[in-house]
């Protein structure tokens, strides 16, 4: 079983007397280069217990909602596991399986990126367009980092927070612009600031920034689910878990009913699988 997000990929082997797990770099099928995907898969396989037999793989991955990307990821996996029964799901389906419990809901991810879908208890029957960190992902760690960096560069952050930011990350205007426009993976550069926001979450300026980001998320997502006012909104992802109180506050303002919030859907899926062994 694999849970692959933009920041990290978790590989879990189930069966026998014990389970095994390891973590490698993140994979997003939308933009992670083929060479990097193959390198990450090879690194994971190299850590598997000697003699391990892989009979079946459930791969839950960022960017795998489209048939083209799912087919492509299956091909990469087939290079290392030629005889395994391979199923490729979107990362949203991991959240659906973990939290919805066979019941209709709006299921969302707020981690490095953001996504949502309408789940009928069996499959996704509607989904908001996924535009990635550059054009979308409101409420995600990358979006929160973008809001923080924008406030810093615009010189609207309160002086103590601005100073703390500079001292923590050893950044200035020129370095930030260089990392954003001239270095690879600017989305991961932006998402790294979520812990800083969490530390200063009670400062009025930071609190407003976070809640505004979540309100933007709900305002945009509700446009795609006009008939779902009475359904629960379930969330997975580190941002949803760490900023749960503010997420609930923004949901109430938006008229959305929060259901379950879990930082890591894989833990629940693993427990479900173990119970069925």
Buried (B, 14 or more C-beta within 10 A) or exposed (E): BBBBBBBBBBBBBBBEEEBBBBEBBBBBBBBBEEEEBEEBBEBBBEEBEEEEEBEEBBBBBBBBBEEEBBEBBBEBBEEBBEEBEBBBBBBBBBBBBBBBBEEBBBBBBBBBBBBBBBBBEEEBEBBBEBEBBEEBBBBBBBBBBBBBBEBBBEEEBBEEBBEBBEEEBEBEEEEBEEBBEEEEBBBBBBBBBBEBBBEBBEBEBBBEBBBBBBBBBBEBBBEBBEEBEEBBBBBBBBBBBBBBEBBBBBBEEBEBBBBBBBBBBBBBBBEEBEEEE
